[in-house]
């Protein structure tokens, strides 16, 4: 069976690797080269992805905690406000040190996932009589299609009428190497005076994460990056490393990346599921991934089961329709 996958990000490449063993799979990507949208910390809570890919991940023991600010309640609410713009009680940060296991993918995971996949680059979405096609490869309406593009974009493509308000937060990440380090740790930072909200170490690489729920902080950050990028990013990386107790940043290793969907906020679950069912029933399009299904808490580990579910639905439309009831 022919299956088209829209988007060559992590979700699309994982689906392509799993499905290409039994189907003819083509991945359509808008960018001119292989994207890597995971500039934030990438850790896995299980070995599921490694097993289906046949790629060895490193099993590590990690620790996480938070930088005390006022008190546990104030810190949790401040962290929520810092990340989303709203103080929410359904969000939490660690109180004390928490130890856990994680699996770390090799640095070239994206490239390895793409090696055996048929990827067509520069494929721009166009609309013709409410049907989706691409610049070089028109979609066959009879062939199932998997969307990994964000749900708001999918709704716009198909002129879907009943659209909820999609709230999300733009972010940025600074990555830097540190000397003499082989650790796996995350520190949550609720203090509003510090621009970053989370710092992590993965081996010898530090990842400093920022979320901008309002324009003022974002404008300040990007103006500093534009006016004095090396100075500002080094100061931020150096400050973050000191908070972790790792004070030796490699200056030439610093990379700054923007992240459009740093945080996404939940939408009405009935409207969300209604659109996903409509997309599948009416357009033969299945949705995969956190942004395509607009599920804030979805983990990459969860996608393994989701891909298997989509394949079952493709092969058995009765079970798919039953699940929509």
SULDALIN-V87676 format. One line per field, one symbol per residue. phi: phi as a letter, one per 30 degrees, with the letter a starting at -180 (. if undefined). A space follows every 10 residues. Layout:
phi = ???
This chain:
phi = .dbcccjcde dddddddddd dbbdcbccbd ddbddbdcdd dbbcdacdde dddicdcddb cbbbabdebc aedddddddd dddcjbdcdc cbbdcjccca cbccdddcee ddddeccdcc ciccdbcbhi ccbbecbedd edddbcccde eeddddechd ddcddccbcd babccadbdh bbbbabbdbd eddcddcabb bbicccbccb bbdbdddedd dddddddbed dddddddddd ddddicccdd edcdbcbdbd cdbccdcedd dddddddddd dcchcccbje ddchceddcd dddedddddd dddddbdddd ddddd
